[in-house]
Amino acid sequence: MVSQPATSTQPAIIYPDSDGQLMADNTKQFRWINIIHYNLEWLFADNPFVFVAGDLLWYPVDGNNKLRQAPDVMVAFGVTKGDRGSYQQWNENNIAPQVVFEIRSPGNRQTELDRKLLFYDRYGVEEYYLYAPDKNDLSGWLRSQSRLDAIDPMDGWVSPRLQIRFALSPVELQLYRPDGSSFSSYIEIQQQLEQAEQRVTKAEQRATQAEQRAARLEQQLRAAGIDPEQIN
């Protein structure tokens, strides 16, 4: 009798899309996560090979679903845009997110932040930024050869990858795009759009009124027996 080859009964590894943790502990932390996330999405909206995500589980090693981290915001260059349940690095041409942001909340323990820094250092992050809005404190790390080294000073720092500038006012962090315009909240963007629409509407109204005045003048000239086309 010919023996049959043994078949593997090992179950497929599942990579959960959620770690059961809240995205943010308070409104201030949530607001900053959204500001950074959406402004970076707008900044790279025309580049199909820049992937920006918020609170997405990143699995760096195939076969290990316990080894994971969910940066508040992460940016991966060389990765196509699109929806994902998680960032499984081996399915993304083994490209690690080059830039990550964390927004610190009062509930974050220092040991937890230390573990995150170690994780980002070990698995290839090039730039790591940590902002504590309650204390208006900003820290950053940049990969130098094989490790992440602290950036000092951070005030005025320009990200090599993102080309955005960091500035610390007495009140809070300020972020600026490469063209010098500042990052804005969704509400501020909406207000800017509404103001732009109002300006366009007013310009259209002025143009319509000018056309109406010209038409009335032409009628008056013709009524007086004057050909408007003969008037210079």
Short mmCIF file of the C-alpha atoms (twelve columns), coordinates in Angstrom:
data_MODEL
# 
_entry.id   MODEL 
# 
loop_
_atom_site.group_PDB 
_atom_site.id 
_atom_site.type_symbol 
_atom_site.label_atom_id 
_atom_site.label_alt_id 
_atom_site.label_comp_id 
_atom_site.label_asym_id 
_atom_site.label_seq_id 
_atom_site.Cartn_x 
_atom_site.Cartn_y 
_atom_site.Cartn_z 
_atom_site.pdbx_PDB_model_num 
ATOM 1   C CA . MET A 1   0.000   0.000   0.000   1 
ATOM 2   C CA . VAL A 2   1.258   3.425   -0.953  1 
ATOM 3   C CA . SER A 3   1.178   5.768   1.990   1 
ATOM 4   C CA . GLN A 4   -0.487  9.147   1.523   1 
ATOM 5   C CA . PRO A 5   1.488   12.322  2.288   1 
ATOM 6   C CA . ALA A 6   0.671   13.824  5.623   1 
ATOM 7   C CA . THR A 7   -1.549  16.895  5.497   1 
ATOM 8   C CA . SER A 8   -1.028  19.862  7.725   1 
ATOM 9   C CA . THR A 9   -3.749  20.419  10.286  1 
ATOM 10  C CA . GLN A 10  -2.245  23.598  11.689  1 
ATOM 11  C CA . PRO A 11  -4.953  26.296  11.680  1 
ATOM 12  C CA . ALA A 12  -4.424  29.489  9.715   1 
ATOM 13  C CA . ILE A 13  -3.175  32.385  11.761  1 
ATOM 14  C CA . ILE A 14  -5.738  35.132  12.264  1 
ATOM 15  C CA . TYR A 15  -4.587  38.738  12.486  1 
ATOM 16  C CA . PRO A 16  -7.319  40.669  14.326  1 
ATOM 17  C CA . ASP A 17  -8.311  44.096  13.041  1 
ATOM 18  C CA . SER A 18  -8.826  45.433  16.544  1 
ATOM 19  C CA . ASP A 19  -6.951  45.198  19.824  1 
ATOM 20  C CA . GLY A 20  -9.985  46.253  21.846  1 
ATOM 21  C CA . GLN A 21  -8.341  49.513  22.911  1 
ATOM 22  C CA . LEU A 22  -9.949  52.928  22.589  1 
ATOM 23  C CA . MET A 23  -8.586  55.171  19.856  1 
ATOM 24  C CA . ALA A 24  -8.356  58.085  22.308  1 
ATOM 25  C CA . ASP A 25  -8.841  58.699  26.015  1 
ATOM 26  C CA . ASN A 26  -10.225 62.226  25.699  1 
ATOM 27  C CA . THR A 27  -11.441 64.825  23.206  1 
ATOM 28  C CA . LYS A 28  -8.121  66.690  23.034  1 
ATOM 29  C CA . GLN A 29  -6.203  63.543  22.105  1 
ATOM 30  C CA . PHE A 30  -8.856  62.547  19.557  1 
ATOM 31  C CA . ARG A 31  -8.814  66.038  18.010  1 
ATOM 32  C CA . TRP A 32  -5.043  65.969  17.530  1 
ATOM 33  C CA . ILE A 33  -5.109  62.485  16.029  1 
ATOM 34  C CA . ASN A 34  -7.683  63.662  13.494  1 
ATOM 35  C CA . ILE A 35  -5.856  66.900  12.695  1 
ATOM 36  C CA . ILE A 36  -2.605  65.088  11.916  1 
ATOM 37  C CA . HIS A 37  -4.285  62.184  10.127  1 
ATOM 38  C CA . TYR A 38  -6.506  64.202  7.801   1 
ATOM 39  C CA . ASN A 39  -3.989  66.936  7.055   1 
ATOM 40  C CA . LEU A 40  -1.451  64.324  6.017   1 
ATOM 41  C CA . GLU A 41  -4.077  62.635  3.856   1 
ATOM 42  C CA . TRP A 42  -4.795  65.988  2.185   1 
ATOM 43  C CA . LEU A 43  -1.081  66.673  1.792   1 
ATOM 44  C CA . PHE A 44  -0.495  63.382  -0.070  1 
ATOM 45  C CA . ALA A 45  -3.931  63.074  -1.700  1 
ATOM 46  C CA . ASP A 46  -2.465  63.197  -5.222  1 
ATOM 47  C CA . ASN A 47  0.208   60.579  -4.573  1 
ATOM 48  C CA . PRO A 48  -1.225  57.058  -4.978  1 
ATOM 49  C CA . PHE A 49  1.829   55.539  -3.315  1 
ATOM 50  C CA . VAL A 50  1.587   57.201  0.081   1 
ATOM 51  C CA . PHE A 51  -0.615  55.364  2.568   1 
ATOM 52  C CA . VAL A 52  -1.834  57.280  5.633   1 
ATOM 53  C CA . ALA A 53  -3.797  55.598  8.410   1 
ATOM 54  C CA . GLY A 54  -4.960  56.245  11.945  1 
ATOM 55  C CA . ASP A 55  -5.246  53.690  14.749  1 
ATOM 56  C CA . LEU A 56  -4.521  50.784  12.398  1 
ATOM 57  C CA . LEU A 57  -2.907  47.625  13.745  1 
ATOM 58  C CA . TRP A 58  0.521   47.055  12.239  1 
ATOM 59  C CA . TYR A 59  1.858   43.473  12.181  1 
ATOM 60  C CA . PRO A 60  5.543   43.536  11.203  1 
ATOM 61  C CA . VAL A 61  6.255   39.777  11.217  1 
ATOM 62  C CA . ASP A 62  4.381   37.073  9.305   1 
ATOM 63  C CA . GLY A 63  3.273   34.267  11.598  1 
ATOM 64  C CA . ASN A 64  3.174   36.312  14.800  1 
ATOM 65  C CA . ASN A 65  -0.195  37.896  15.572  1 
ATOM 66  C CA . LYS A 66  0.889   38.931  19.070  1 
ATOM 67  C CA . LEU A 67  3.597   41.226  17.800  1 
ATOM 68  C CA . ARG A 68  1.716   44.355  16.830  1 
ATOM 69  C CA . GLN A 69  1.267   48.057  17.428  1 
ATOM 70  C CA . ALA A 70  -1.396  50.580  16.456  1 
ATOM 71  C CA . PRO A 71  0.173   54.013  15.958  1 
ATOM 72  C CA . ASP A 72  -2.197  56.925  16.350  1 
ATOM 73  C CA . VAL A 73  -1.106  57.986  12.849  1 
ATOM 74  C CA . MET A 74  1.267   56.255  10.468  1 
ATOM 75  C CA . VAL A 75  2.565   57.038  6.986   1 
ATOM 76  C CA . ALA A 76  3.979   54.443  4.589   1 
ATOM 77  C CA . PHE A 77  5.716   55.623  1.423   1 
ATOM 78  C CA . GLY A 78  5.780   53.211  -1.503  1 
ATOM 79  C CA . VAL A 79  2.491   51.617  -0.428  1 
ATOM 80  C CA . THR A 80  -0.710  52.010  -2.416  1 
ATOM 81  C CA . LYS A 81  -3.708  53.756  -0.918  1 
ATOM 82  C CA . GLY A 82  -6.760  51.682  -0.049  1 
ATOM 83  C CA . ASP A 83  -8.791  50.248  2.801   1 
ATOM 84  C CA . ARG A 84  -7.233  47.617  5.061   1 
ATOM 85  C CA . GLY A 85  -8.348  45.826  8.159   1 
ATOM 86  C CA . SER A 86  -4.759  45.855  9.400   1 
ATOM 87  C CA . TYR A 87  -1.306  46.612  8.065   1 
ATOM 88  C CA . GLN A 88  0.358   43.260  7.468   1 
ATOM 89  C CA . GLN A 89  3.849   44.253  6.445   1 
ATOM 90  C CA . TRP A 90  4.653   41.099  4.447   1 
ATOM 91  C CA . ASN A 91  1.667   41.926  2.196   1 
ATOM 92  C CA . GLU A 92  2.984   45.465  1.623   1 
ATOM 93  C CA . ASN A 93  6.288   44.576  -0.061  1 
ATOM 94  C CA . ASN A 94  7.706   44.318  3.460   1 
ATOM 95  C CA . ILE A 95  7.651   48.123  3.778   1 
ATOM 96  C CA . ALA A 96  7.502   49.326  7.362   1 
ATOM 97  C CA . PRO A 97  5.698   52.631  8.018   1 
ATOM 98  C CA . GLN A 98  8.431   55.237  7.798   1 
ATOM 99  C CA . VAL A 99  6.708   57.862  9.965   1 
ATOM 100 C CA . VAL A 100 4.522   57.390  13.043  1 
ATOM 101 C CA . PHE A 101 2.821   59.789  15.448  1 
ATOM 102 C CA . GLU A 102 1.581   59.189  18.946  1 
ATOM 103 C CA . ILE A 103 -0.592  61.614  20.919  1 
ATOM 104 C CA . ARG A 104 -0.039  61.146  24.619  1 
ATOM 105 C CA . SER A 105 -2.969  61.125  27.022  1 
ATOM 106 C CA . PRO A 106 -2.838  61.409  30.829  1 
ATOM 107 C CA . GLY A 107 -3.582  57.683  31.001  1 
ATOM 108 C CA . ASN A 108 -0.438  56.657  29.123  1 
ATOM 109 C CA . ARG A 109 2.172   55.134  31.408  1 
ATOM 110 C CA . GLN A 110 5.823   55.801  30.710  1 
ATOM 111 C CA . THR A 111 6.522   52.062  30.463  1 
ATOM 112 C CA . GLU A 112 3.921   51.822  27.702  1 
ATOM 113 C CA . LEU A 113 5.566   54.675  25.784  1 
ATOM 114 C CA . ASP A 114 8.977   53.084  26.267  1 
ATOM 115 C CA . ARG A 115 7.680   49.839  24.747  1 
ATOM 116 C CA . LYS A 116 6.317   51.729  21.760  1 
ATOM 117 C CA . LEU A 117 9.626   53.465  21.179  1 
ATOM 118 C CA . LEU A 118 11.425  50.117  21.366  1 
ATOM 119 C CA . PHE A 119 8.939   48.581  18.903  1 
ATOM 120 C CA . TYR A 120 9.304   51.430  16.398  1 
ATOM 121 C CA . ASP A 121 13.079  51.344  16.742  1 
ATOM 122 C CA . ARG A 122 13.247  47.579  16.252  1 
ATOM 123 C CA . TYR A 123 10.905  47.350  13.260  1 
ATOM 124 C CA . GLY A 124 12.245  50.066  11.006  1 
ATOM 125 C CA . VAL A 125 10.388  53.331  11.644  1 
ATOM 126 C CA . GLU A 126 12.453  56.255  10.340  1 
ATOM 127 C CA . GLU A 127 10.704  59.106  12.151  1 
ATOM 128 C CA . TYR A 128 8.707   58.949  15.378  1 
ATOM 129 C CA . TYR A 129 6.905   61.936  16.907  1 
ATOM 130 C CA . LEU A 130 5.258   62.034  20.334  1 
ATOM 131 C CA . TYR A 131 3.096   64.988  21.370  1 
ATOM 132 C CA . ALA A 132 1.524   65.522  24.786  1 
ATOM 133 C CA . PRO A 133 -1.178  68.196  24.304  1 
ATOM 134 C CA . ASP A 134 -1.910  68.535  28.015  1 
ATOM 135 C CA . LYS A 135 1.689   69.583  28.664  1 
ATOM 136 C CA . ASN A 136 2.343   71.018  25.188  1 
ATOM 137 C CA . ASP A 137 5.410   68.807  25.029  1 
ATOM 138 C CA . LEU A 138 6.830   67.486  21.763  1 
ATOM 139 C CA . SER A 139 9.495   64.805  21.323  1 
ATOM 140 C CA . GLY A 140 10.908  63.304  18.162  1 
ATOM 141 C CA . TRP A 141 13.273  60.571  17.030  1 
ATOM 142 C CA . LEU A 142 15.049  60.141  13.705  1 
ATOM 143 C CA . ARG A 143 16.722  56.986  12.469  1 
ATOM 144 C CA . SER A 144 20.464  57.356  12.305  1 
ATOM 145 C CA . GLN A 145 22.049  54.297  10.731  1 
ATOM 146 C CA . SER A 146 20.537  51.420  12.735  1 
ATOM 147 C CA . ARG A 147 18.657  53.159  15.545  1 
ATOM 148 C CA . LEU A 148 16.259  55.971  16.430  1 
ATOM 149 C CA . ASP A 149 18.036  58.924  17.990  1 
ATOM 150 C CA . ALA A 150 16.335  61.822  19.797  1 
ATOM 151 C CA . ILE A 151 15.858  65.046  17.819  1 
ATOM 152 C CA . ASP A 152 16.944  68.171  19.664  1 
ATOM 153 C CA . PRO A 153 15.586  70.769  19.328  1 
ATOM 154 C CA . MET A 154 12.158  69.924  17.921  1 
ATOM 155 C CA . ASP A 155 10.966  73.530  17.619  1 
ATOM 156 C CA . GLY A 156 11.437  74.441  13.946  1 
ATOM 157 C CA . TRP A 157 12.238  70.854  12.936  1 
ATOM 158 C CA . VAL A 158 11.318  69.835  9.363   1 
ATOM 159 C CA . SER A 159 10.455  66.188  8.762   1 
ATOM 160 C CA . PRO A 160 12.780  64.680  6.128   1 
ATOM 161 C CA . ARG A 161 10.031  62.414  4.810   1 
ATOM 162 C CA . LEU A 162 6.937   64.602  5.159   1 
ATOM 163 C CA . GLN A 163 8.577   68.008  4.681   1 
ATOM 164 C CA . ILE A 164 6.241   69.459  7.310   1 
ATOM 165 C CA . ARG A 165 7.554   71.877  9.932   1 
ATOM 166 C CA . PHE A 166 6.994   71.576  13.677  1 
ATOM 167 C CA . ALA A 167 6.703   74.708  15.814  1 
ATOM 168 C CA . LEU A 168 5.814   75.036  19.487  1 
ATOM 169 C CA . SER A 169 3.822   78.097  20.494  1 
ATOM 170 C CA . PRO A 170 3.235   78.865  24.189  1 
ATOM 171 C CA . VAL A 171 -0.204  77.265  23.809  1 
ATOM 172 C CA . GLU A 172 0.091   74.257  21.512  1 
ATOM 173 C CA . LEU A 173 1.882   72.559  18.649  1 
ATOM 174 C CA . GLN A 174 1.772   74.195  15.231  1 
ATOM 175 C CA . LEU A 175 2.307   72.155  12.068  1 
ATOM 176 C CA . TYR A 176 2.998   73.663  8.651   1 
ATOM 177 C CA . ARG A 177 2.848   72.168  5.177   1 
ATOM 178 C CA . PRO A 178 5.770   72.544  2.747   1 
ATOM 179 C CA . ASP A 179 4.039   75.623  1.230   1 
ATOM 180 C CA . GLY A 180 3.950   77.309  4.644   1 
ATOM 181 C CA . SER A 181 0.210   76.931  5.266   1 
ATOM 182 C CA . SER A 182 -0.772  75.599  8.677   1 
ATOM 183 C CA . PHE A 183 -2.534  72.355  9.482   1 
ATOM 184 C CA . SER A 184 -6.226  73.001  10.089  1 
ATOM 185 C CA . SER A 185 -9.021  71.192  11.860  1 
ATOM 186 C CA . TYR A 186 -12.038 69.884  9.928   1 
ATOM 187 C CA . ILE A 187 -14.123 72.793  11.197  1 
ATOM 188 C CA . GLU A 188 -11.507 75.316  10.073  1 
ATOM 189 C CA . ILE A 189 -11.315 73.691  6.642   1 
ATOM 190 C CA . GLN A 190 -15.106 73.791  6.372   1 
ATOM 191 C CA . GLN A 191 -15.141 77.461  7.333   1 
ATOM 192 C CA . GLN A 192 -12.469 78.220  4.741   1 
ATOM 193 C CA . LEU A 193 -14.487 76.417  2.065   1 
ATOM 194 C CA . GLU A 194 -17.647 78.301  3.023   1 
ATOM 195 C CA . GLN A 195 -15.787 81.624  2.909   1 
ATOM 196 C CA . ALA A 196 -14.354 80.748  -0.507  1 
ATOM 197 C CA . GLU A 197 -17.824 79.833  -1.772  1 
ATOM 198 C CA . GLN A 198 -19.193 83.124  -0.446  1 
ATOM 199 C CA . ARG A 199 -16.461 85.050  -2.270  1 
ATOM 200 C CA . VAL A 200 -17.253 83.213  -5.506  1 
ATOM 201 C CA . THR A 201 -20.981 83.895  -5.070  1 
ATOM 202 C CA . LYS A 202 -20.368 87.605  -4.445  1 
ATOM 203 C CA . ALA A 203 -18.103 87.815  -7.489  1 
ATOM 204 C CA . GLU A 204 -20.777 86.160  -9.625  1 
ATOM 205 C CA . GLN A 205 -23.392 88.560  -8.254  1 
ATOM 206 C CA . ARG A 206 -21.192 91.571  -9.085  1 
ATOM 207 C CA . ALA A 207 -20.633 90.244  -12.611 1 
ATOM 208 C CA . THR A 208 -24.402 89.748  -13.089 1 
ATOM 209 C CA . GLN A 209 -25.131 93.261  -11.806 1 
ATOM 210 C CA . ALA A 210 -22.523 94.721  -14.175 1 
ATOM 211 C CA . GLU A 211 -24.121 92.876  -17.111 1 
ATOM 212 C CA . GLN A 212 -27.547 94.164  -16.107 1 
ATOM 213 C CA . ARG A 213 -26.269 97.755  -15.894 1 
ATOM 214 C CA . ALA A 214 -24.666 97.423  -19.315 1 
ATOM 215 C CA . ALA A 215 -27.918 96.052  -20.769 1 
ATOM 216 C CA . ARG A 216 -29.966 98.933  -19.279 1 
ATOM 217 C CA . LEU A 217 -27.500 101.494 -20.633 1 
ATOM 218 C CA . GLU A 218 -27.703 99.930  -24.092 1 
ATOM 219 C CA . GLN A 219 -31.506 100.108 -23.977 1 
ATOM 220 C CA . GLN A 220 -31.385 103.771 -22.948 1 
ATOM 221 C CA . LEU A 221 -28.998 104.634 -25.764 1 
ATOM 222 C CA . ARG A 222 -31.112 102.874 -28.371 1 
ATOM 223 C CA . ALA A 223 -34.218 104.616 -27.034 1 
ATOM 224 C CA . ALA A 224 -32.426 107.936 -27.569 1 
ATOM 225 C CA . GLY A 225 -31.583 106.948 -31.140 1 
ATOM 226 C CA . ILE A 226 -27.931 106.288 -30.461 1 
ATOM 227 C CA . ASP A 227 -26.198 103.192 -31.737 1 
ATOM 228 C CA . PRO A 228 -24.192 101.772 -28.763 1 
ATOM 229 C CA . GLU A 229 -21.692 100.155 -31.138 1 
ATOM 230 C CA . GLN A 230 -20.670 103.637 -32.427 1 
ATOM 231 C CA . ILE A 231 -19.648 104.769 -28.944 1 
ATOM 232 C CA . ASN A 232 -16.006 104.305 -28.144 1 
# 
